[in-house]
Amino acid sequence: MFAQFFANFLLEENYIQKRQLIEGLKKTKNSRVKLGVLAIDAGYLTSVQVEKIHARQAQVDKRIGDIAVDLGYLTNAQVEELLSNQPARYLLLSQSLLDKDYMSNSQIEEALTKFKSKYDLSEEDMSDSQNGNKINRIIKSFYKLDDSVSSEYITTYIKLLLNNLIRFIGDDFVTVGPERTVLSDDDIKVSQRISGEFSTTTFIQTDEISLLQFVSRYAEEDIPVLDEYSIAAAQDFLNLHNGLFMVKMSNDSNIELKLSPPEITDDEISHEKLYVSIPIMLTFGNINFILEK
């Protein structure tokens, strides 16, 4: 899950443009994280050292790891450690951006250092996508939530939503800052009411093209037209996620909630009420998830 926030960080800090980020996300499926990026992330090598290794490789027929050991930059144990670990998603994105020449080793090094510093993350934190406390802190900071009880519930909702998007839709998306939310009265809106100790109305709001791509992934079949079936698939995703949230609240906090049937609505989202906007940028379009406070 850190990858989605890191991707936004790259965008907000102007390391890359939106088009480059989308192309980088698409390329991650075929990317293999190389030793240089792994070593920079682990703090074993600097970007300058990686460039020196690459320059030496152009002169000798040796693997990068062997050259790094020859130069005294790495030990054999460190090379084995780096190559044996399963690379995290944010490193796959870093490698794909590097491969496409959208970022340099020095920019990757700088961005990783700044991102970890901003959210007080260690390498171990970044490798552990289930690190609940760290993720919760990032979510609260990112979505500007306070320490109230309701904000704790909203944090739980958002974290579960991001996990469900990865699970049911794919991990090629970026968490976008709420201030970047763009809503249109022409968008399709699916809503569902949660009632109980934590009461809220939840929404999925998006344009037709993005919705069809979204539900096609969810249903694992091509859904080419907007009709009752495609709307029902969107409602099913919202109902599934909210149902899982309801179960989690019951198990973790002993809070029993009720769900109303999901529905499509033409009503405008009232600006007189307070909402938490959770905009998601996917490689095929934008989806806005919205919670009424």
C-alpha positions in Angstrom: 0.0 0.0 0.0 3.0 2.3 0.5 3.4 2.2 -3.3 0.2 4.1 -3.9 1.2 6.9 -1.6 4.8 7.0 -2.9 3.4 7.3 -6.5 1.4 10.4 -5.4 4.5 11.8 -3.7 6.4 11.6 -7.0 3.6 13.4 -8.7 3.1 16.1 -6.1 6.8 16.8 -5.7 7.1 17.2 -9.5 9.5 14.3 -10.1 7.3 13.1 -12.9 4.2 14.1 -14.8 0.8 12.4 -14.7 1.3 10.8 -18.2 4.7 9.4 -17.1 3.3 8.0 -13.9 0.5 6.2 -15.7 3.0 4.7 -18.2 5.3 3.7 -15.3 2.4 2.0 -13.5 1.5 0.1 -16.7 5.2 -1.0 -17.1 5.5 -2.4 -13.6 3.9 -5.7 -14.6 6.9 -6.4 -16.8 9.6 -4.8 -14.6 12.3 -6.6 -12.7 13.9 -4.6 -9.9 17.6 -4.4 -10.5 20.4 -4.5 -7.9 21.1 -0.8 -8.1 17.6 0.2 -7.1 17.4 -2.4 -4.4 20.7 -1.3 -2.9 19.8 2.4 -3.0 16.5 1.7 -1.2 18.3 -0.4 1.4 20.9 2.3 2.0 23.8 0.1 0.9 24.7 2.2 -2.1 24.4 5.8 -3.2 23.2 6.8 -6.6 26.8 8.0 -7.4 28.1 4.5 -6.6 25.5 2.8 -8.7 26.5 5.0 -11.7 30.2 4.1 -11.1 29.2 0.4 -11.1 27.3 0.9 -14.4 30.2 2.7 -16.0 32.6 -0.2 -15.0 30.1 -2.8 -16.3 30.4 -1.1 -19.8 34.1 -2.0 -19.6 34.1 -5.5 -18.2 32.0 -8.6 -18.7 30.7 -9.0 -15.1 27.5 -8.8 -13.2 26.6 -5.7 -11.3 26.8 -7.5 -8.0 30.3 -8.8 -8.7 31.5 -5.4 -9.7 30.0 -3.9 -6.5 31.9 -6.4 -4.5 35.1 -5.8 -6.4 34.8 -2.1 -5.8 34.3 -2.7 -2.1 30.8 -1.2 -2.2 28.9 -4.3 -1.2 29.7 -7.6 0.5 28.7 -11.0 -1.0 26.3 -11.4 1.8 24.6 -8.0 1.0 24.3 -8.9 -2.6 22.6 -12.2 -1.8 20.3 -10.5 0.7 19.2 -7.9 -1.8 18.6 -10.4 -4.6 16.8 -12.9 -2.3 14.1 -10.5 -1.1 10.8 -10.1 -2.9 10.8 -6.5 -4.1 8.1 -4.2 -2.8 5.7 -2.6 -5.3 7.1 0.9 -4.9 10.5 -0.4 -6.1 8.9 -2.0 -9.2 7.5 1.5 -9.9 10.8 3.1 -9.3 12.5 0.6 -11.6 10.0 1.1 -14.4 10.3 4.9 -14.2 14.1 4.5 -14.3 13.9 2.1 -17.3 11.8 4.7 -19.2 14.3 7.5 -18.4 11.6 9.4 -16.5 13.8 9.5 -13.4 17.5 9.0 -12.7 19.1 7.0 -9.9 19.8 10.2 -8.0 16.2 11.3 -8.3 15.0 7.9 -7.1 17.4 8.1 -4.2 16.3 11.6 -3.3 12.6 10.8 -3.6 12.8 7.6 -1.5 14.7 9.5 1.2 12.3 12.4 1.3 9.2 10.1 1.3 10.5 8.0 4.1 11.5 11.1 6.1 8.1 12.7 5.6 6.2 9.7 7.1 9.0 8.5 9.4 9.3 5.2 7.6 12.2 2.7 7.8 13.2 0.2 5.1 11.5 -2.5 7.2 8.3 -0.4 7.4 8.2 0.0 3.6 8.7 -3.7 3.1 5.8 -4.6 5.5 2.5 -3.6 3.7 0.6 -4.8 6.7 2.2 -2.3 9.1 -1.0 -1.0 10.5 0.2 1.8 12.7 2.4 3.3 9.9 -0.4 3.0 7.3 -2.9 4.6 9.7 -0.6 7.5 10.3 -0.1 8.1 6.6 -3.8 7.9 5.9 -4.6 10.4 8.7 -2.0 12.8 7.4 -2.8 12.4 3.8 -6.6 12.8 4.2 -6.2 15.5 6.9 -8.1 13.5 9.6 -8.0 14.3 13.3 -7.8 12.0 16.3 -11.5 11.8 16.9 -13.4 8.5 17.2 -15.1 9.1 13.9 -11.8 9.8 12.2 -10.5 6.4 13.5 -13.5 4.7 11.8 -12.9 6.7 8.6 -9.2 5.6 8.7 -10.2 2.0 9.1 -12.6 2.5 6.1 -10.0 4.0 3.9 -7.3 1.4 4.7 -9.8 -1.4 4.0 -10.9 0.3 0.7 -7.3 0.5 -0.5 -6.7 -3.1 0.3 -9.9 -4.1 -1.5 -9.0 -2.1 -4.5 -5.6 -4.0 -4.6 -7.4 -7.3 -4.1 -10.4 -7.0 -6.5 -9.3 -4.3 -9.1 -5.5 -4.2 -9.2 -2.6 -2.3 -7.6 -2.0 0.0 -10.6 -3.5 3.0 -9.0 -2.5 6.2 -7.1 -4.0 7.7 -4.1 -4.7 11.3 -5.1 -5.0 14.2 -2.6 -8.6 15.2 -1.7 -7.9 18.7 -3.0 -7.5 17.3 -6.5 -11.0 15.8 -6.6 -12.9 16.9 -9.7 -16.7 16.1 -9.6 -19.2 16.5 -12.4 -22.9 16.6 -12.2 -22.8 14.3 -15.2 -20.9 11.6 -13.3 -22.5 8.3 -12.4 -23.1 8.1 -8.7 -23.7 4.9 -6.7 -24.5 5.2 -3.0 -25.1 3.1 0.1 -26.1 4.1 3.6 -24.3 2.7 6.7 -26.2 3.1 9.9 -25.3 2.6 13.6 -22.8 4.0 15.9 -20.9 5.1 12.8 -23.4 6.4 10.3 -22.5 7.6 6.9 -23.5 7.6 3.3 -20.9 6.2 0.9 -20.5 7.0 -2.8 -18.7 5.8 -5.9 -18.7 8.7 -8.4 -17.1 8.5 -11.8 -17.6 8.9 -15.5 -19.0 6.3 -17.7 -15.8 5.1 -19.4 -13.9 4.8 -16.1 -16.9 2.9 -14.5 -17.0 0.4 -17.3 -13.3 -0.3 -17.0 -13.6 -0.6 -13.2 -16.5 -3.0 -13.2 -14.9 -5.1 -16.1 -11.9 -5.7 -13.8 -14.1 -6.4 -10.8 -16.3 -8.9 -12.7 -13.3 -10.3 -14.6 -15.1 -10.0 -17.9 -15.5 -7.3 -20.6 -18.5 -5.0 -19.8 -18.7 -2.7 -22.8 -21.9 -0.7 -22.2 -23.5 1.1 -19.4 -26.6 -0.8 -18.5 -28.3 -2.5 -15.5 -25.6 -5.1 -15.4 -22.7 -2.7 -15.3 -24.5 -0.5 -12.6 -25.2 -3.7 -10.6 -21.5 -4.6 -10.7 -20.6 -1.2 -9.3 -23.2 -1.5 -6.6 -21.9 -5.0 -5.8 -18.4 -3.7 -5.3 -19.6 -1.0 -2.9 -21.8 -3.4 -1.1 -19.0 -6.0 -0.8 -16.6 -3.4 0.5 -19.1 -1.9 3.0 -20.0 -5.4 4.1 -16.4 -6.2 4.8 -16.1 -2.9 6.7 -19.1 -3.8 8.7 -17.7 -7.2 9.7 -14.3 -5.6 10.6 -16.0 -3.0 12.8 -17.9 -5.8 14.6 -14.9 -8.0 15.1 -12.4 -5.3 16.0 -14.5 -2.7 17.8 -17.6 -4.6 18.8 -19.7 -2.2 16.8 -22.7 -3.5 14.9 -23.7 -1.6 11.8 -26.5 -2.0 9.2 -26.4 -1.5 5.4 -29.1 -0.2 3.2 -29.3 -1.6 -0.3 -27.0 0.2 -2.7 -28.6 2.4 -5.3 -27.8 4.7 -8.2 -28.6 8.3 -7.5 -28.9 11.5 -9.6 -28.9 13.7 -6.5 -26.1 16.2 -6.3 -23.7 15.8 -3.4 -24.7 18.6 -1.1 -22.0 21.1 -0.3 -23.8 21.9 2.9 -22.6 18.6 4.3 -19.0 17.5 5.2 -17.4 14.8 3.1 -14.2 12.9 3.0 -13.2 12.5 -0.6 -11.0 9.5 -1.5 -10.0 10.1 -5.2 -8.2 7.2 -6.9 -6.3 7.6 -10.2 -6.1 4.3 -12.0 -4.3 3.6 -15.3 -7.6 3.7 -17.1 -9.4 6.6 -15.4 -10.4 8.2 -12.1 -12.8 7.0 -9.4 -13.9 9.1 -6.5 -15.0 7.3 -3.3 -16.8 9.6 -0.9 -17.9 9.4 2.7 -20.4 11.7 4.3 -19.1 12.8 7.7 
